[in-house]
């Protein structure tokens, strides 16, 4: 059984390990290997603790817990593209990671559903919109979001990692509806 709850500073090390192992599993062959190898879970945990302590505005961090262990993490909040080409009130899923060995067990789906509910609450109504960005070559993640009802909306961008541009596509669930 998976329980979703708000992340605390005590969860930072587990979340950082999930994020780093998730990146290494998902982005091998997409992001330069040297970048993946250099990812530091200790530094990432410190960054999470600092961000949580600062009260980083309306950003929400949620963790999935099973048998007393953190097994997944999602982060969401206001859309960073709102006002440019997305309407005000649009939410964004910034991150969703599950321990790689638990992919396909329902942990990701539980986090996704919790994030959607949280985004509805942030928007204050059921008809809210949500966007998320996915590496273009991350076919597993793209399938996950497509099965959840998201569709690419045509927007693309690139993020640079160790001098390599990694193209991303934006997905949208518009209006936000229950999966």
C-alpha atoms as one frame of an Amber mdcrd trajectory, in Angstrom:
protein
   0.000   0.000   0.000   1.292   3.448  -0.977   0.606   6.568   1.066   1.148
  10.048  -0.364   2.108  12.800   2.052   3.861  16.151   2.147   7.640  15.951
   2.004   9.612  17.017   5.081  13.285  17.881   5.507  13.746  14.400   6.996
  12.819  12.974   3.566  15.469  14.953   1.672  18.116  12.209   1.535  15.635
   9.605   0.287  14.184  12.015  -2.274  17.665  12.932  -3.514  18.577   9.256
  -3.906  15.327   8.631  -5.817  15.942  11.651  -8.061  19.553  10.714  -8.838
  18.825   7.016  -9.423  15.772   8.030 -11.463  17.863  10.306 -13.669  20.492
   7.612 -14.147  17.829   5.066 -15.124  15.752   7.360 -17.342  18.382   9.493
 -19.039  21.192   7.061 -19.877  21.828   7.638 -23.570  19.922  10.956 -23.476
  22.003  13.066 -21.068  25.823  12.799 -21.180  27.009   9.947 -18.978  29.569
  12.204 -17.275  26.748  14.463 -16.088  24.784  11.496 -14.719  27.869  10.058
 -13.013  28.615  13.415 -11.371  25.141  13.790  -9.842  25.583  13.975  -6.086
  22.700  12.806  -3.880  24.253  14.457  -0.800  24.375  17.869  -2.512  20.887
  17.329  -3.923  19.539  16.487  -0.451  21.089  19.683   0.929  19.429  21.682
  -1.865  16.052  20.105  -1.024  16.462  20.912   2.674  17.416  24.505   1.882
  14.473  24.962  -0.482  12.036  23.478   2.041  13.416  25.690   4.828  13.066
  28.804   2.664   9.336  28.186   2.193   9.707  28.305  -1.591   6.295  29.829
  -2.263   3.479  27.739  -3.692   5.742  24.835  -4.745   4.499  21.548  -3.294
   6.639  18.465  -2.688   4.917  15.148  -2.071   6.407  11.759  -1.326   5.081
   8.263  -1.795   5.721   6.016   1.169   5.416   2.234   1.320   6.314   0.015
   4.279   7.796   3.033   6.066  10.170   3.960   3.226  10.011   6.852   0.760
   9.660   5.287  -2.697   8.702   8.243  -4.895   8.606  12.025  -5.130   6.580
  14.601  -7.035   6.955  18.371  -7.135   4.377  20.762  -8.582   3.118  24.320
  -8.482   2.258  27.284 -10.698   3.124  26.998 -14.375   6.377  28.704 -15.257
   4.954  29.392 -18.755   1.735  31.019 -17.472   1.209  34.444 -18.951   3.518
  33.723 -21.904   1.571  31.127 -23.805  -0.474  29.386 -21.098  -3.428  30.958
 -19.327  -3.091  32.243 -15.759  -4.027  29.591 -13.217  -2.266  26.824 -15.136
  -0.336  24.423 -12.918   2.846  22.534 -13.678   4.227  19.176 -12.658   7.938
  19.946 -12.203   9.107  16.439 -11.335   7.854  12.924 -10.706  10.308  10.148
  -9.843   9.912   6.630  -8.492  12.611   4.228  -7.334  13.608   2.596 -10.641
  12.929  -0.916  -9.344   9.332   0.134  -8.548   8.438   1.572 -11.959   5.230
  -0.050 -13.153   3.953  -0.885  -9.655   1.471   2.006  -9.334   3.662   4.331
  -7.259   4.019   6.812 -10.124   0.303   6.755 -10.805  -0.471   7.400  -7.123
   1.888  10.402  -7.142   0.370  11.651 -10.422  -3.178  11.481  -9.033  -2.099
  13.258  -5.829  -0.330  15.961  -7.855  -3.443  16.496  -9.987  -5.563  16.895
  -6.858  -3.002  19.313  -5.407  -2.960  21.329  -8.624  -6.768  21.520  -8.561
  -6.578  22.918  -5.024  -3.923  25.465  -6.037  -6.084  26.584  -8.973  -9.211
  26.649  -6.840 -11.417  24.871  -9.378 -11.907  21.561 -11.186 -11.264  22.941
 -14.689  -7.619  23.779 -14.040  -4.957  23.082 -16.641  -1.612  21.370 -16.090
   1.570  21.225 -18.125   4.803  19.297 -17.786   8.038  19.020 -19.730   9.538
  15.667 -20.789  12.817  14.866 -22.531  11.851  14.150 -26.120  13.725  10.829
 -26.113  12.326   9.644 -22.752   9.789   7.296 -24.308   8.842   5.572 -21.038
   7.845   8.875 -19.395   6.059  10.040 -22.524   3.988   6.829 -22.594   3.153
   7.264 -18.887   1.814  10.792 -19.411   0.013   9.890 -22.630  -1.764   7.023
 -20.830  -2.740   9.586 -18.168  -4.465  11.709 -20.827  -1.725  14.272 -21.515
  -0.861  15.315 -25.054   2.085  17.241 -26.511   0.936  20.779 -27.324   3.649
  21.564 -29.870   5.928  23.579 -27.574   9.556  22.490 -27.448  12.680  23.700
 -25.693  16.165  22.427 -24.943  17.987  22.126 -21.651  21.769  21.900 -21.662
  23.641  19.249 -19.681  27.444  19.140 -19.812  27.406  21.034 -23.110  24.793
  18.792 -24.740  21.374  20.155 -25.676  18.569  17.807 -24.630  15.308  18.574
 -26.433  12.115  18.547 -24.377   8.455  18.567 -25.345   5.654  20.118 -23.348
   2.630  18.011 -22.469  -0.707  19.415 -21.404  -3.801  18.099 -19.682  -6.286
  20.791 -20.621  -8.600  21.079 -18.777  -7.316  19.078 -15.839  -9.555  16.073
 -15.301  -9.448  12.949 -13.203  -7.373  10.139 -14.759
